[in-house]
Amino acid sequence: MFAKALPAALAALGLACAASSATAQETVGESPYAARVDRPTCTREELQQLTDAYVEAQRRGDISGLPILENAQFLENFETVERADGMWNTALPVAHAMSFHDDTRCKTFTEIIVTEGETPHVIGTRLFVQEGQILRVDSIVTAPGDWLFNANAYLHYTRQEDWSELHPYQRTDPAEMIRGANAYLDAFSDKFTDIPWGVPCARLEGGAYTNRDGRPDASCEVGIPPGVLYIVDRDYLIDEEMGVINVFCRFGNSDGAPDSHTFRYIDGKFRLIHTLNPIPGPQAADDGSVPGFNPNAG
């Protein structure tokens, strides 16, 4: 969406990121944070309990009750922050929350929508877990002014969508879920990838929605930007029972803008896509449209 505007917005943001990257490189050394585990241990029930507790902690603005390691790492929009400085310390009137659980990689992803209070937000938070302990909290926080943002529209369309657990026959093999997500993200630089488009499919991007009319033939294929834009540093979370893969990644290079893409598969095809981009950009209206732009145009 806004295919021509996105590369320009990312290029401008990249200038600011370069300076912060240079500072970060000066302090490279042994990490003071809990080490990432390549083969972590957890259960699905354990992860579900943690995401339930996280959502309630966000409502209160108090994560002290969560089993977080003393040396856990906290990130907001891919920048390390102090535990006391993150959005998780702000009590938010959560209007909607949904979570996905990867009990192979021991990661969770929770999408939180806030439409009331001082500032609306759409937040995507990951918890990294090892044996019941949280070793990393990683949030993408979007707010007014960010790319195509509109929390009212995000809430409206999310509530209309079906994110229920899939029948086993409808599920997709995890390897294919990764392949398909990569094909979609690779299409920003290679227009000939084999993407598992499904019909109908709708993409919710910040608040802009590609199927506002509920068309049975709607496709998510619209809006892949022209040009060559690499999407890197991809980190995957797969909830096979829900047919969901969430990808945290960056636009352009390892200093690029943060991004979250969540893909919902049914019968091996994309049916729903949610994206969060905390970069400046045009704003969506409450009905999910963007003035001057038709997301259903060819």
C-alpha positions as CSV (number, residue, x, y, z in Angstrom):
1,M,0.0,0.0,0.0
2,F,1.2,3.5,-0.9
3,A,3.9,1.6,-2.8
4,K,5.8,4.7,-4.0
5,A,5.7,6.4,-0.5
6,L,7.1,3.5,1.4
7,P,10.6,3.4,0.0
8,A,11.0,7.1,0.5
9,A,9.9,6.9,4.1
10,L,12.3,4.1,4.8
11,A,15.2,5.9,3.1
12,A,14.6,8.9,5.3
13,L,14.4,6.8,8.4
14,G,17.6,5.0,7.4
15,L,19.7,8.2,7.8
16,A,18.7,8.4,11.5
17,C,19.3,4.7,12.1
18,A,22.8,4.8,10.7
19,A,23.9,7.2,13.5
20,S,22.5,4.9,16.2
21,S,24.1,1.9,14.6
22,A,27.5,3.5,14.7
23,T,27.1,4.1,18.4
24,A,26.0,0.5,19.0
25,Q,29.0,-0.8,17.2
26,E,31.3,1.1,19.6
27,T,30.0,-0.9,22.5
28,V,30.1,-4.4,21.0
29,G,31.3,-6.9,23.6
30,E,30.0,-9.6,25.9
31,S,26.2,-9.2,26.4
32,P,24.9,-8.5,29.9
33,Y,21.6,-10.1,28.9
34,A,20.3,-13.6,29.3
35,A,21.6,-15.7,26.4
36,R,19.2,-16.8,23.7
37,V,18.7,-20.6,23.7
38,D,18.9,-22.4,20.4
39,R,16.8,-25.3,21.5
40,P,14.6,-24.0,24.3
41,T,12.2,-26.0,26.5
42,C,8.5,-25.1,27.1
43,T,4.9,-26.3,26.8
44,R,2.0,-24.7,24.9
45,E,0.0,-24.4,28.1
46,E,2.9,-22.6,29.8
47,L,3.1,-20.2,26.9
48,Q,-0.6,-19.6,27.0
49,Q,-0.5,-18.8,30.7
50,L,2.3,-16.3,30.1
51,T,0.5,-14.4,27.3
52,D,-2.7,-14.2,29.5
53,A,-0.5,-12.8,32.3
54,Y,1.2,-10.4,29.9
55,V,-2.1,-8.9,28.7
56,E,-3.3,-8.4,32.2
57,A,0.0,-6.9,33.2
58,Q,-0.3,-4.4,30.2
59,R,-3.8,-3.5,31.5
60,R,-2.3,-2.6,34.9
61,G,1.0,-1.2,33.6
62,D,2.9,-3.6,35.9
63,I,4.9,-6.6,34.7
64,S,6.4,-7.3,38.1
65,G,4.2,-10.4,38.5
66,L,5.7,-12.0,35.3
67,P,8.5,-14.6,35.7
68,I,11.1,-12.5,34.0
69,L,14.8,-13.3,34.5
70,E,16.8,-10.6,36.3
71,N,19.1,-10.2,33.3
72,A,16.3,-10.4,30.7
73,Q,16.6,-8.1,27.7
74,F,13.9,-5.6,26.9
75,L,13.4,-4.1,23.4
76,E,11.0,-1.6,22.0
77,N,10.9,-1.0,18.2
78,F,14.1,-3.1,18.0
79,E,16.0,-0.8,20.4
80,T,17.2,-2.1,23.8
81,V,15.5,-0.1,26.6
82,E,15.5,-0.3,30.4
83,R,12.9,-2.4,31.9
84,A,11.4,0.7,33.6
85,D,11.1,2.6,30.3
86,G,9.0,0.3,28.1
87,M,5.3,0.7,27.2
88,W,4.6,-2.4,29.3
89,N,4.9,0.0,32.4
90,T,1.9,2.1,31.1
91,A,-1.6,1.0,32.1
92,L,-3.6,0.7,28.9
93,P,-7.3,0.1,28.4
94,V,-6.9,-2.9,26.1
95,A,-9.8,-3.2,23.7
96,H,-8.6,-6.4,22.1
97,A,-5.8,-8.9,22.4
98,M,-4.9,-12.1,20.6
99,S,-1.9,-14.3,21.1
100,F,0.0,-17.0,19.2
101,H,2.3,-19.6,20.7
102,D,5.3,-21.5,19.3
103,D,6.1,-24.3,21.6
104,T,9.0,-25.4,19.4
105,R,10.9,-22.1,19.5
106,C,9.3,-21.2,22.9
107,K,8.2,-17.7,21.7
108,T,4.8,-16.0,21.9
109,F,3.4,-13.1,19.9
110,T,0.6,-10.9,21.3
111,E,-1.2,-8.3,19.4
112,I,-2.8,-5.6,21.6
113,I,-5.2,-2.9,20.3
114,V,-5.9,0.3,22.4
115,T,-8.5,2.7,21.1
116,E,-9.3,4.7,24.3
117,G,-7.2,6.7,26.7
118,E,-4.6,9.4,26.1
119,T,-3.0,7.7,23.0
120,P,-4.3,4.9,20.8
121,H,-1.8,2.1,20.1
122,V,-1.4,-1.2,18.3
123,I,1.3,-3.2,19.9
124,G,2.9,-6.5,18.9
125,T,4.9,-8.1,21.7
126,R,7.0,-11.2,21.7
127,L,8.0,-13.2,24.8
128,F,11.1,-15.5,24.6
129,V,10.8,-18.3,27.1
130,Q,13.0,-21.0,28.6
131,E,11.6,-23.4,31.2
132,G,8.9,-21.1,32.3
133,Q,11.1,-18.0,32.6
134,I,11.0,-15.0,30.2
135,L,14.4,-14.1,29.0
136,R,13.5,-11.4,26.4
137,V,10.5,-9.0,25.9
138,D,10.4,-7.6,22.4
139,S,7.7,-5.1,21.5
140,I,6.8,-3.2,18.3
141,V,4.7,-0.2,19.4
142,T,2.7,1.8,16.9
143,A,0.8,5.1,17.5
144,P,-0.7,8.0,15.6
145,G,1.7,9.3,13.0
146,D,3.1,5.8,12.2
147,W,2.6,4.1,8.9
148,L,-1.2,4.0,7.9
149,F,-2.1,4.0,11.6
150,N,-5.7,3.9,12.8
151,A,-6.5,1.9,15.9
152,N,-10.2,2.2,15.4
153,A,-10.0,0.6,12.0
154,Y,-7.6,-2.0,13.3
155,L,-10.0,-3.0,16.0
156,H,-13.0,-3.0,13.7
157,Y,-11.6,-5.3,11.1
158,T,-9.7,-7.6,13.5
159,R,-13.0,-8.3,15.3
160,Q,-14.6,-9.2,11.9
161,E,-11.9,-11.7,11.0
162,D,-11.7,-15.4,11.9
163,W,-8.6,-16.2,14.0
164,S,-10.1,-19.3,15.6
165,E,-8.1,-22.6,15.9
166,L,-8.0,-24.6,12.7
167,H,-9.2,-28.2,12.1
168,P,-6.1,-30.4,11.7
169,Y,-7.0,-31.0,8.0
170,Q,-6.8,-27.2,7.4
171,R,-3.3,-26.7,8.8
172,T,-0.1,-26.1,6.9
173,D,3.3,-27.7,7.4
174,P,5.6,-25.3,9.3
175,A,8.3,-25.5,6.6
176,E,5.8,-24.4,4.0
177,M,4.6,-21.6,6.3
178,I,8.2,-20.3,6.4
179,R,8.7,-20.8,2.7
180,G,5.5,-18.8,1.9
181,A,6.2,-16.0,4.3
182,N,9.7,-15.7,2.8
183,A,8.3,-15.7,-0.7
184,Y,6.0,-12.7,0.3
185,L,8.8,-10.8,1.9
186,D,11.2,-11.6,-1.0
187,A,8.7,-10.1,-3.4
188,F,9.7,-6.6,-2.2
189,S,13.0,-7.2,-4.1
190,D,12.0,-10.1,-6.5
191,K,8.7,-9.9,-8.3
192,F,8.8,-13.5,-9.5
193,T,8.5,-15.4,-6.2
194,D,5.9,-18.1,-5.7
195,I,3.6,-16.7,-3.1
196,P,0.7,-18.9,-1.7
197,W,-2.1,-16.4,-2.4
198,G,-5.5,-17.4,-1.1
199,V,-9.0,-16.1,-1.9
200,P,-10.6,-14.3,-0.2
201,C,-7.6,-12.7,1.6
202,A,-7.4,-9.4,3.4
203,R,-4.4,-7.4,4.6
204,L,-4.7,-5.1,7.6
205,E,-1.7,-2.6,7.5
206,G,-1.6,-0.2,10.4
207,G,-5.3,0.4,10.0
208,A,-5.7,0.4,6.2
209,Y,-7.7,-2.6,5.0
210,T,-7.7,-4.2,1.6
211,N,-11.2,-5.8,1.7
212,R,-13.5,-3.2,3.2
213,D,-16.4,-4.4,1.1
214,G,-16.1,-8.0,2.1
215,R,-15.6,-9.2,-1.5
216,P,-15.4,-13.0,-1.9
217,D,-12.7,-12.7,-4.6
218,A,-10.5,-10.3,-2.6
219,S,-6.7,-10.8,-2.8
220,C,-3.8,-9.7,-0.7
221,E,-1.7,-9.5,-3.8
222,V,-2.4,-5.8,-4.3
223,G,0.1,-3.2,-3.2
224,I,3.5,-5.0,-3.3
225,P,5.7,-1.9,-3.9
226,P,7.7,-1.5,-7.1
227,G,11.5,-1.4,-7.0
228,V,14.0,-3.4,-5.0
229,L,13.7,-3.3,-1.2
230,Y,15.3,-6.1,0.8
231,I,13.7,-7.3,4.0
232,V,16.3,-8.8,6.3
233,D,16.9,-10.1,9.9
234,R,13.8,-12.3,9.8
235,D,12.9,-14.0,13.0
236,Y,10.0,-16.6,12.9
237,L,7.3,-17.7,15.2
238,I,4.9,-20.4,14.1
239,D,1.6,-21.4,15.7
240,E,0.6,-24.4,13.7
241,E,-2.7,-25.0,15.4
242,M,-3.8,-21.4,14.6
243,G,-2.3,-21.5,11.1
244,V,-0.2,-18.4,11.9
245,I,3.4,-17.4,11.3
246,N,4.7,-14.1,12.6
247,V,7.9,-12.6,11.3
248,F,9.9,-9.8,12.9
249,C,12.2,-8.2,10.4
250,R,13.8,-5.0,9.1
251,F,13.4,-3.1,5.9
252,G,16.5,-2.5,3.8
253,N,19.4,-3.7,6.0
254,S,20.3,-4.5,9.6
255,D,19.8,-0.9,10.6
256,G,16.5,-0.6,8.8
257,A,13.0,0.1,10.1
258,P,11.3,-2.5,12.3
259,D,8.4,-4.5,10.9
260,S,6.0,-7.2,12.0
261,H,4.1,-9.4,9.5
262,T,1.6,-11.9,10.7
263,F,0.3,-14.4,8.1
264,R,-2.8,-16.6,8.6
265,Y,-2.8,-19.8,6.5
266,I,-5.9,-21.9,5.8
267,D,-5.4,-25.0,3.6
268,G,-1.9,-23.9,2.6
269,K,-2.9,-20.4,1.4
270,F,-2.8,-16.9,2.8
271,R,-6.2,-15.7,4.0
272,L,-5.3,-12.9,6.5
273,I,-2.2,-10.7,6.9
274,H,-1.5,-8.1,9.6
275,T,1.4,-5.7,9.6
276,L,2.9,-3.2,12.1
277,N,5.4,-0.5,10.9
278,P,6.5,2.1,13.5
279,I,7.7,4.5,10.8
280,P,6.2,7.9,9.9
281,G,3.7,7.8,7.2
282,P,0.2,8.7,5.9
283,Q,-2.8,7.8,8.1
284,A,-5.8,5.5,7.5
285,A,-9.3,6.6,8.2
286,D,-11.7,4.9,10.6
287,D,-13.2,2.9,7.7
288,G,-9.8,1.5,6.8
289,S,-9.4,3.6,3.7
290,V,-6.5,6.0,3.0
291,P,-7.5,9.3,1.3
292,G,-6.4,9.4,-2.3
293,F,-5.6,5.7,-2.4
294,N,-7.7,2.6,-3.5
295,P,-6.1,-0.6,-2.1
296,N,-8.3,-2.7,-4.3
297,A,-7.0,-1.0,-7.5
298,G,-4.9,-3.1,-9.8
